[in-house]
């Protein structure tokens, strides 16, 4: 919920190359560059800890792999689109936690 508030009108699903908005660096994005992915990962980790079996473990591992893959794609776009502003943001805020 906090991520949606921080995103404001900049919220997108995936990479919007046609209409990218301003770079969001406030709110929870001042703690993590990817708080939504961190939140989903923690949720899946919690499910695995509550229901320890192969299925939640496979979901967790697949999700972490897919999240990281998407984050790397988004970072490439943001580096190209936002340039120095994104480089400065990267230097002060961690990718995940």
Backbone atoms as SQL, in Angstrom:
CREATE TABLE atoms (id INTEGER PRIMARY KEY, chain TEXT, resi INTEGER, resn TEXT, atom TEXT, x REAL, y REAL, z REAL);
INSERT INTO atoms VALUES
  (1, 'A', 1, 'UNK', 'N', 0.817, -1.191, 0.000),
  (2, 'A', 1, 'UNK', 'CA', 0.000, 0.000, 0.000),
  (3, 'A', 1, 'UNK', 'C', 0.864, 1.259, 0.000),
  (4, 'A', 2, 'UNK', 'N', 1.910, 1.268, 0.830),
  (5, 'A', 2, 'UNK', 'CA', 2.780, 2.440, 0.872),
  (6, 'A', 2, 'UNK', 'C', 3.466, 2.688, -0.468),
  (7, 'A', 3, 'UNK', 'N', 3.766, 1.609, -1.184),
  (8, 'A', 3, 'UNK', 'CA', 4.411, 1.783, -2.484),
  (9, 'A', 3, 'UNK', 'C', 3.468, 2.444, -3.478),
  (10, 'A', 4, 'UNK', 'N', 2.199, 2.097, -3.432),
  (11, 'A', 4, 'UNK', 'CA', 1.234, 2.718, -4.335),
  (12, 'A', 4, 'UNK', 'C', 1.082, 4.203, -4.030),
  (13, 'A', 5, 'UNK', 'N', 1.100, 4.551, -2.758),
  (14, 'A', 5, 'UNK', 'CA', 1.029, 5.962, -2.365),
  (15, 'A', 5, 'UNK', 'C', 2.264, 6.702, -2.854),
  (16, 'A', 6, 'UNK', 'N', 3.444, 6.101, -2.668),
  (17, 'A', 6, 'UNK', 'CA', 4.684, 6.733, -3.101),
  (18, 'A', 6, 'UNK', 'C', 4.739, 6.869, -4.619),
  (19, 'A', 7, 'UNK', 'N', 4.246, 5.867, -5.331),
  (20, 'A', 7, 'UNK', 'CA', 4.242, 5.919, -6.785),
  (21, 'A', 7, 'UNK', 'C', 3.364, 7.044, -7.309),
  (22, 'A', 8, 'UNK', 'N', 2.208, 7.232, -6.685),
  (23, 'A', 8, 'UNK', 'CA', 1.283, 8.254, -7.157),
  (24, 'A', 8, 'UNK', 'C', 0.872, 7.985, -8.592),
  (25, 'A', 9, 'UNK', 'N', 0.931, 9.017, -9.423),
  (26, 'A', 9, 'UNK', 'CA', 0.524, 8.875, -10.832),
  (27, 'A', 9, 'UNK', 'C', 1.589, 8.186, -11.672),
  (28, 'A', 10, 'UNK', 'N', 2.742, 7.885, -11.103),
  (29, 'A', 10, 'UNK', 'CA', 3.822, 7.223, -11.847),
  (30, 'A', 10, 'UNK', 'C', 3.672, 5.711, -11.871),
  (31, 'A', 11, 'UNK', 'N', 2.644, 5.155, -11.215),
  (32, 'A', 11, 'UNK', 'CA', 2.487, 3.698, -11.148),
  (33, 'A', 11, 'UNK', 'C', 2.269, 3.110, -12.534),
  (34, 'A', 12, 'UNK', 'N', 3.022, 2.063, -12.841),
  (35, 'A', 12, 'UNK', 'CA', 2.910, 1.331, -14.094),
  (36, 'A', 12, 'UNK', 'C', 3.111, -0.148, -13.804),
  (37, 'A', 13, 'UNK', 'N', 2.604, -0.977, -14.664),
  (38, 'A', 13, 'UNK', 'CA', 2.896, -2.404, -14.611),
  (39, 'A', 13, 'UNK', 'C', 3.897, -2.655, -15.733),
  (40, 'A', 14, 'UNK', 'N', 5.075, -3.130, -15.369),
  (41, 'A', 14, 'UNK', 'CA', 6.112, -3.353, -16.371),
  (42, 'A', 14, 'UNK', 'C', 6.836, -2.064, -16.719),
  (43, 'A', 15, 'UNK', 'N', 7.478, -2.065, -17.856),
  (44, 'A', 15, 'UNK', 'CA', 8.263, -0.915, -18.311),
  (45, 'A', 15, 'UNK', 'C', 7.449, -0.164, -19.351),
  (46, 'A', 16, 'UNK', 'N', 7.108, 1.075, -19.065),
  (47, 'A', 16, 'UNK', 'CA', 6.323, 1.896, -19.980),
  (48, 'A', 16, 'UNK', 'C', 7.275, 2.798, -20.759),
  (49, 'A', 17, 'UNK', 'N', 7.715, 2.329, -21.904),
  (50, 'A', 17, 'UNK', 'CA', 8.662, 3.105, -22.709),
  (51, 'A', 17, 'UNK', 'C', 7.982, 4.257, -23.440),
  (52, 'A', 18, 'UNK', 'N', 6.662, 4.177, -23.615),
  (53, 'A', 18, 'UNK', 'CA', 5.949, 5.224, -24.343),
  (54, 'A', 18, 'UNK', 'C', 5.681, 6.462, -23.494),
  (55, 'A', 19, 'UNK', 'N', 5.340, 6.256, -22.228),
  (56, 'A', 19, 'UNK', 'CA', 4.993, 7.380, -21.361),
  (57, 'A', 19, 'UNK', 'C', 5.635, 7.258, -19.981),
  (58, 'A', 20, 'UNK', 'N', 6.959, 7.200, -19.908),
  (59, 'A', 20, 'UNK', 'CA', 7.585, 7.122, -18.579),
  (60, 'A', 20, 'UNK', 'C', 7.365, 8.431, -17.820),
  (61, 'A', 21, 'UNK', 'N', 7.138, 8.304, -16.533),
  (62, 'A', 21, 'UNK', 'CA', 6.883, 9.468, -15.689),
  (63, 'A', 21, 'UNK', 'C', 8.154, 9.812, -14.934),
  (64, 'A', 22, 'UNK', 'N', 8.031, 10.664, -13.941),
  (65, 'A', 22, 'UNK', 'CA', 9.215, 11.063, -13.170),
  (66, 'A', 22, 'UNK', 'C', 9.720, 9.897, -12.321),
  (67, 'A', 23, 'UNK', 'N', 10.985, 9.955, -11.971),
  (68, 'A', 23, 'UNK', 'CA', 11.599, 8.931, -11.136),
  (69, 'A', 23, 'UNK', 'C', 11.122, 9.112, -9.700),
  (70, 'A', 24, 'UNK', 'N', 10.576, 8.061, -9.115),
  (71, 'A', 24, 'UNK', 'CA', 10.068, 8.112, -7.745),
  (72, 'A', 24, 'UNK', 'C', 11.177, 7.671, -6.803),
  (73, 'A', 25, 'UNK', 'N', 11.553, 8.575, -5.875),
  (74, 'A', 25, 'UNK', 'CA', 12.642, 8.270, -4.934),
  (75, 'A', 25, 'UNK', 'C', 12.250, 8.562, -3.488),
  (76, 'A', 26, 'UNK', 'N', 10.993, 8.884, -3.259),
  (77, 'A', 26, 'UNK', 'CA', 10.555, 9.233, -1.903),
  (78, 'A', 26, 'UNK', 'C', 9.745, 8.096, -1.291),
  (79, 'A', 27, 'UNK', 'N', 9.367, 8.273, -0.028),
  (80, 'A', 27, 'UNK', 'CA', 8.590, 7.253, 0.669),
  (81, 'A', 27, 'UNK', 'C', 9.403, 5.980, 0.831),
  (82, 'A', 28, 'UNK', 'N', 8.772, 4.838, 0.611),
  (83, 'A', 28, 'UNK', 'CA', 9.472, 3.566, 0.762),
  (84, 'A', 28, 'UNK', 'C', 10.569, 3.395, -0.288),
  (85, 'A', 29, 'UNK', 'N', 10.510, 4.165, -1.377),
  (86, 'A', 29, 'UNK', 'CA', 11.537, 4.100, -2.403),
  (87, 'A', 29, 'UNK', 'C', 12.826, 4.787, -1.962),
  (88, 'A', 30, 'UNK', 'N', 12.813, 5.441, -0.815),
  (89, 'A', 30, 'UNK', 'CA', 14.048, 5.994, -0.256),
  (90, 'A', 30, 'UNK', 'C', 14.776, 4.950, 0.593),
  (91, 'A', 31, 'UNK', 'N', 14.129, 3.813, 0.837),
  (92, 'A', 31, 'UNK', 'CA', 14.715, 2.716, 1.610),
  (93, 'A', 31, 'UNK', 'C', 15.155, 1.588, 0.686),
  (94, 'A', 32, 'UNK', 'N', 14.344, 1.293, -0.323),
  (95, 'A', 32, 'UNK', 'CA', 14.615, 0.221, -1.280),
  (96, 'A', 32, 'UNK', 'C', 14.195, 0.699, -2.662),
  (97, 'A', 33, 'UNK', 'N', 14.992, 0.387, -3.677),
  (98, 'A', 33, 'UNK', 'CA', 14.613, 0.763, -5.037),
  (99, 'A', 33, 'UNK', 'C', 13.495, -0.137, -5.569),
  (100, 'A', 34, 'UNK', 'N', 13.247, -1.248, -4.905),
  (101, 'A', 34, 'UNK', 'CA', 12.248, -2.212, -5.375),
  (102, 'A', 34, 'UNK', 'C', 11.380, -2.728, -4.230),
  (103, 'A', 35, 'UNK', 'N', 10.685, -1.855, -3.522),
  (104, 'A', 35, 'UNK', 'CA', 9.930, -2.312, -2.347),
  (105, 'A', 35, 'UNK', 'C', 8.770, -3.251, -2.666),
  (106, 'A', 36, 'UNK', 'N', 8.206, -3.157, -3.849),
  (107, 'A', 36, 'UNK', 'CA', 7.106, -4.060, -4.200),
  (108, 'A', 36, 'UNK', 'C', 7.623, -5.490, -4.324),
  (109, 'A', 37, 'UNK', 'N', 8.750, -5.656, -5.013),
  (110, 'A', 37, 'UNK', 'CA', 9.330, -6.989, -5.153),
  (111, 'A', 37, 'UNK', 'C', 9.782, -7.525, -3.797),
  (112, 'A', 38, 'UNK', 'N', 10.334, -6.660, -2.959),
  (113, 'A', 38, 'UNK', 'CA', 10.747, -7.079, -1.611),
  (114, 'A', 38, 'UNK', 'C', 9.524, -7.558, -0.825),
  (115, 'A', 39, 'UNK', 'N', 8.435, -6.808, -0.911),
  (116, 'A', 39, 'UNK', 'CA', 7.211, -7.179, -0.207),
  (117, 'A', 39, 'UNK', 'C', 6.660, -8.525, -0.654),
  (118, 'A', 40, 'UNK', 'N', 6.602, -8.728, -1.964),
  (119, 'A', 40, 'UNK', 'CA', 6.124, -10.016, -2.473),
  (120, 'A', 40, 'UNK', 'C', 7.052, -11.149, -2.061),
  (121, 'A', 41, 'UNK', 'N', 8.350, -10.898, -2.113),
  (122, 'A', 41, 'UNK', 'CA', 9.311, -11.931, -1.700),
  (123, 'A', 41, 'UNK', 'C', 9.144, -12.304, -0.240),
  (124, 'A', 42, 'UNK', 'N', 8.950, -11.300, 0.610),
  (125, 'A', 42, 'UNK', 'CA', 8.751, -11.564, 2.040),
  (126, 'A', 42, 'UNK', 'C', 7.442, -12.308, 2.288),
  (127, 'A', 43, 'UNK', 'N', 6.424, -11.960, 1.529),
  (128, 'A', 43, 'UNK', 'CA', 5.145, -12.670, 1.638),
  (129, 'A', 43, 'UNK', 'C', 5.329, -14.149, 1.295),
  (130, 'A', 44, 'UNK', 'N', 6.018, -14.428, 0.202),
  (131, 'A', 44, 'UNK', 'CA', 6.251, -15.821, -0.191),
  (132, 'A', 44, 'UNK', 'C', 7.149, -16.544, 0.796),
  (133, 'A', 45, 'UNK', 'N', 8.132, -15.840, 1.352),
  (134, 'A', 45, 'UNK', 'CA', 8.973, -16.444, 2.390),
  (135, 'A', 45, 'UNK', 'C', 8.129, -16.791, 3.608),
  (136, 'A', 46, 'UNK', 'N', 7.246, -15.891, 4.002),
  (137, 'A', 46, 'UNK', 'CA', 6.350, -16.149, 5.131),
  (138, 'A', 46, 'UNK', 'C', 5.453, -17.349, 4.888),
  (139, 'A', 47, 'UNK', 'N', 4.933, -17.465, 3.665),
  (140, 'A', 47, 'UNK', 'CA', 4.102, -18.624, 3.348),
  (141, 'A', 47, 'UNK', 'C', 4.901, -19.913, 3.466),
  (142, 'A', 48, 'UNK', 'N', 6.136, -19.880, 3.001),
  (143, 'A', 48, 'UNK', 'CA', 6.973, -21.074, 3.108),
  (144, 'A', 48, 'UNK', 'C', 7.246, -21.410, 4.569),
  (145, 'A', 49, 'UNK', 'N', 7.485, -20.400, 5.407),
  (146, 'A', 49, 'UNK', 'CA', 7.767, -20.660, 6.818),
  (147, 'A', 49, 'UNK', 'C', 6.538, -21.200, 7.554),
  (148, 'A', 50, 'UNK', 'N', 5.351, -20.766, 7.149),
  (149, 'A', 50, 'UNK', 'CA', 4.115, -21.252, 7.772),
  (150, 'A', 50, 'UNK', 'C', 3.734, -22.632, 7.240),
  (151, 'A', 51, 'UNK', 'N', 3.937, -22.839, 5.945),
  (152, 'A', 51, 'UNK', 'CA', 3.601, -24.112, 5.302),
  (153, 'A', 51, 'UNK', 'C', 4.854, -24.693, 4.651),
  (154, 'A', 52, 'UNK', 'N', 5.796, -25.200, 5.449),
  (155, 'A', 52, 'UNK', 'CA', 7.063, -25.671, 4.887),
  (156, 'A', 52, 'UNK', 'C', 6.902, -26.953, 4.071),
  (157, 'A', 53, 'UNK', 'N', 6.865, -26.780, 2.762),
  (158, 'A', 53, 'UNK', 'CA', 6.821, -27.927, 1.857),
  (159, 'A', 53, 'UNK', 'C', 7.452, -27.504, 0.536),
  (160, 'A', 54, 'UNK', 'N', 7.524, -28.443, -0.385),
  (161, 'A', 54, 'UNK', 'CA', 8.180, -28.183, -1.658),
  (162, 'A', 54, 'UNK', 'C', 7.460, -27.133, -2.497),
  (163, 'A', 55, 'UNK', 'N', 6.157, -27.121, -2.464),
  (164, 'A', 55, 'UNK', 'CA', 5.404, -26.208, -3.336),
  (165, 'A', 55, 'UNK', 'C', 5.673, -24.745, -2.987),
  (166, 'A', 56, 'UNK', 'N', 5.512, -24.312, -1.727),
  (167, 'A', 56, 'UNK', 'CA', 5.849, -22.923, -1.422),
  (168, 'A', 56, 'UNK', 'C', 7.324, -22.597, -1.651),
  (169, 'A', 57, 'UNK', 'N', 8.196, -23.578, -1.439),
  (170, 'A', 57, 'UNK', 'CA', 9.622, -23.354, -1.686),
  (171, 'A', 57, 'UNK', 'C', 9.879, -23.118, -3.170),
  (172, 'A', 58, 'UNK', 'N', 9.239, -23.891, -4.014),
  (173, 'A', 58, 'UNK', 'CA', 9.405, -23.711, -5.466),
  (174, 'A', 58, 'UNK', 'C', 8.859, -22.354, -5.891),
  (175, 'A', 59, 'UNK', 'N', 7.692, -21.974, -5.358),
  (176, 'A', 59, 'UNK', 'CA', 7.132, -20.649, -5.661),
  (177, 'A', 59, 'UNK', 'C', 8.105, -19.547, -5.231),
  (178, 'A', 60, 'UNK', 'N', 8.645, -19.673, -4.039),
  (179, 'A', 60, 'UNK', 'CA', 9.571, -18.671, -3.519),
  (180, 'A', 60, 'UNK', 'C', 10.804, -18.547, -4.406),
  (181, 'A', 61, 'UNK', 'N', 11.423, -19.667, -4.732),
  (182, 'A', 61, 'UNK', 'CA', 12.640, -19.641, -5.544),
  (183, 'A', 61, 'UNK', 'C', 12.368, -19.115, -6.955),
  (184, 'A', 62, 'UNK', 'N', 11.264, -19.536, -7.544),
  (185, 'A', 62, 'UNK', 'CA', 10.910, -19.050, -8.884),
  (186, 'A', 62, 'UNK', 'C', 10.633, -17.550, -8.862),
  (187, 'A', 63, 'UNK', 'N', 9.920, -17.109, -7.837),
  (188, 'A', 63, 'UNK', 'CA', 9.595, -15.690, -7.741),
  (189, 'A', 63, 'UNK', 'C', 10.849, -14.839, -7.561),
  (190, 'A', 64, 'UNK', 'N', 11.752, -15.262, -6.696),
  (191, 'A', 64, 'UNK', 'CA', 12.985, -14.502, -6.475),
  (192, 'A', 64, 'UNK', 'C', 13.766, -14.409, -7.783),
  (193, 'A', 65, 'UNK', 'N', 13.855, -15.495, -8.510),
  (194, 'A', 65, 'UNK', 'CA', 14.564, -15.485, -9.788),
  (195, 'A', 65, 'UNK', 'C', 13.888, -14.543, -10.787),
  (196, 'A', 66, 'UNK', 'N', 12.556, -14.658, -10.904),
  (197, 'A', 66, 'UNK', 'CA', 11.818, -13.809, -11.845),
  (198, 'A', 66, 'UNK', 'C', 11.852, -12.342, -11.434),
  (199, 'A', 67, 'UNK', 'N', 11.715, -12.054, -10.139),
  (200, 'A', 67, 'UNK', 'CA', 11.783, -10.668, -9.672),
  (201, 'A', 67, 'UNK', 'C', 13.134, -10.053, -10.020),
  (202, 'A', 68, 'UNK', 'N', 14.203, -10.781, -9.736),
  (203, 'A', 68, 'UNK', 'CA', 15.535, -10.250, -10.011),
  (204, 'A', 68, 'UNK', 'C', 15.728, -10.008, -11.511),
  (205, 'A', 69, 'UNK', 'N', 15.239, -10.931, -12.304),
  (206, 'A', 69, 'UNK', 'CA', 15.334, -10.766, -13.761),
  (207, 'A', 69, 'UNK', 'C', 14.603, -9.499, -14.219),
  (208, 'A', 70, 'UNK', 'N', 13.406, -9.262, -13.699),
  (209, 'A', 70, 'UNK', 'CA', 12.641, -8.065, -14.060),
  (210, 'A', 70, 'UNK', 'C', 13.322, -6.807, -13.549),
  (211, 'A', 71, 'UNK', 'N', 13.852, -6.854, -12.342),
  (212, 'A', 71, 'UNK', 'CA', 14.550, -5.694, -11.779),
  (213, 'A', 71, 'UNK', 'C', 15.726, -5.305, -12.668),
  (214, 'A', 72, 'UNK', 'N', 16.489, -6.261, -13.131),
  (215, 'A', 72, 'UNK', 'CA', 17.631, -5.966, -14.007),
  (216, 'A', 72, 'UNK', 'C', 17.178, -5.330, -15.314),
  (217, 'A', 73, 'UNK', 'N', 16.069, -5.800, -15.865),
  (218, 'A', 73, 'UNK', 'CA', 15.508, -5.187, -17.086),
  (219, 'A', 73, 'UNK', 'C', 15.072, -3.748, -16.815),
  (220, 'A', 74, 'UNK', 'N', 14.399, -3.529, -15.691),
  (221, 'A', 74, 'UNK', 'CA', 13.940, -2.184, -15.352),
  (222, 'A', 74, 'UNK', 'C', 15.118, -1.246, -15.111),
  (223, 'A', 75, 'UNK', 'N', 16.169, -1.764, -14.459),
  (224, 'A', 75, 'UNK', 'CA', 17.337, -0.928, -14.195),
  (225, 'A', 75, 'UNK', 'C', 18.014, -0.488, -15.491),
  (226, 'A', 76, 'UNK', 'N', 18.071, -1.377, -16.469),
  (227, 'A', 76, 'UNK', 'CA', 18.657, -1.009, -17.758),
  (228, 'A', 76, 'UNK', 'C', 17.879, 0.138, -18.388),
  (229, 'A', 77, 'UNK', 'N', 16.556, 0.035, -18.383),
  (230, 'A', 77, 'UNK', 'CA', 15.718, 1.102, -18.932),
  (231, 'A', 77, 'UNK', 'C', 15.911, 2.403, -18.156),
  (232, 'A', 78, 'UNK', 'N', 15.890, 2.312, -16.837),
  (233, 'A', 78, 'UNK', 'CA', 15.972, 3.525, -16.024),
  (234, 'A', 78, 'UNK', 'C', 17.339, 4.198, -16.152),
  (235, 'A', 79, 'UNK', 'N', 18.380, 3.408, -16.291),
  (236, 'A', 79, 'UNK', 'CA', 19.716, 3.971, -16.501),
  (237, 'A', 79, 'UNK', 'C', 19.747, 4.768, -17.804),
  (238, 'A', 80, 'UNK', 'N', 19.140, 4.213, -18.850),
  (239, 'A', 80, 'UNK', 'CA', 19.116, 4.885, -20.147),
  (240, 'A', 80, 'UNK', 'C', 18.193, 6.099, -20.149),
  (241, 'A', 81, 'UNK', 'N', 17.037, 5.976, -19.513),
  (242, 'A', 81, 'UNK', 'CA', 16.043, 7.046, -19.560),
  (243, 'A', 81, 'UNK', 'C', 16.336, 8.194, -18.588),
  (244, 'A', 82, 'UNK', 'N', 16.691, 7.866, -17.343),
  (245, 'A', 82, 'UNK', 'CA', 16.864, 8.895, -16.318),
  (246, 'A', 82, 'UNK', 'C', 18.309, 9.334, -16.143),
  (247, 'A', 83, 'UNK', 'N', 19.249, 8.567, -16.683),
  (248, 'A', 83, 'UNK', 'CA', 20.659, 8.960, -16.688),
  (249, 'A', 83, 'UNK', 'C', 21.239, 9.266, -15.321),
  (250, 'A', 84, 'UNK', 'N', 21.757, 10.468, -15.177),
  (251, 'A', 84, 'UNK', 'CA', 22.458, 10.872, -13.955),
  (252, 'A', 84, 'UNK', 'C', 21.556, 10.836, -12.720),
  (253, 'A', 85, 'UNK', 'N', 20.307, 11.234, -12.886),
  (254, 'A', 85, 'UNK', 'CA', 19.368, 11.223, -11.762),
  (255, 'A', 85, 'UNK', 'C', 19.243, 9.805, -11.181),
  (256, 'A', 86, 'UNK', 'N', 19.149, 8.804, -12.062),
  (257, 'A', 86, 'UNK', 'CA', 19.040, 7.426, -11.599),
  (258, 'A', 86, 'UNK', 'C', 20.359, 6.942, -11.008),
  (259, 'A', 87, 'UNK', 'N', 21.471, 7.352, -11.590),
  (260, 'A', 87, 'UNK', 'CA', 22.788, 6.960, -11.060),
  (261, 'A', 87, 'UNK', 'C', 22.966, 7.478, -9.637),
  (262, 'A', 88, 'UNK', 'N', 22.552, 8.703, -9.384),
  (263, 'A', 88, 'UNK', 'CA', 22.637, 9.263, -8.027),
  (264, 'A', 88, 'UNK', 'C', 21.730, 8.510, -7.070),
  (265, 'A', 89, 'UNK', 'N', 20.525, 8.190, -7.523),
  (266, 'A', 89, 'UNK', 'CA', 19.578, 7.426, -6.714),
  (267, 'A', 89, 'UNK', 'C', 20.145, 6.043, -6.388),
  (268, 'A', 90, 'UNK', 'N', 20.721, 5.389, -7.386),
  (269, 'A', 90, 'UNK', 'CA', 21.342, 4.061, -7.174),
  (270, 'A', 90, 'UNK', 'C', 22.469, 4.122, -6.159),
  (271, 'A', 91, 'UNK', 'N', 23.191, 5.215, -6.146),
  (272, 'A', 91, 'UNK', 'CA', 24.335, 5.311, -5.239),
  (273, 'A', 91, 'UNK', 'C', 23.922, 5.460, -3.779),
  (274, 'A', 92, 'UNK', 'N', 22.704, 5.928, -3.525),
  (275, 'A', 92, 'UNK', 'CA', 22.301, 6.141, -2.131),
  (276, 'A', 92, 'UNK', 'C', 21.233, 5.166, -1.618),
  (277, 'A', 93, 'UNK', 'N', 20.593, 4.404, -2.515),
  (278, 'A', 93, 'UNK', 'CA', 19.522, 3.486, -2.103),
  (279, 'A', 93, 'UNK', 'C', 19.826, 2.093, -2.657),
  (280, 'A', 94, 'UNK', 'N', 19.711, 1.095, -1.784),
  (281, 'A', 94, 'UNK', 'CA', 19.999, -0.280, -2.191),
  (282, 'A', 94, 'UNK', 'C', 18.940, -0.834, -3.125),
  (283, 'A', 95, 'UNK', 'N', 19.338, -1.840, -3.883),
  (284, 'A', 95, 'UNK', 'CA', 18.433, -2.477, -4.828),
  (285, 'A', 95, 'UNK', 'C', 17.257, -3.135, -4.099),
  (286, 'A', 96, 'UNK', 'N', 17.540, -3.882, -3.057),
  (287, 'A', 96, 'UNK', 'CA', 16.477, -4.575, -2.327),
  (288, 'A', 96, 'UNK', 'C', 16.388, -4.059, -0.892),
  (289, 'A', 97, 'UNK', 'N', 17.221, -4.545, 0.002),
  (290, 'A', 97, 'UNK', 'CA', 17.192, -4.087, 1.401),
  (291, 'A', 97, 'UNK', 'C', 18.557, -3.636, 1.853);
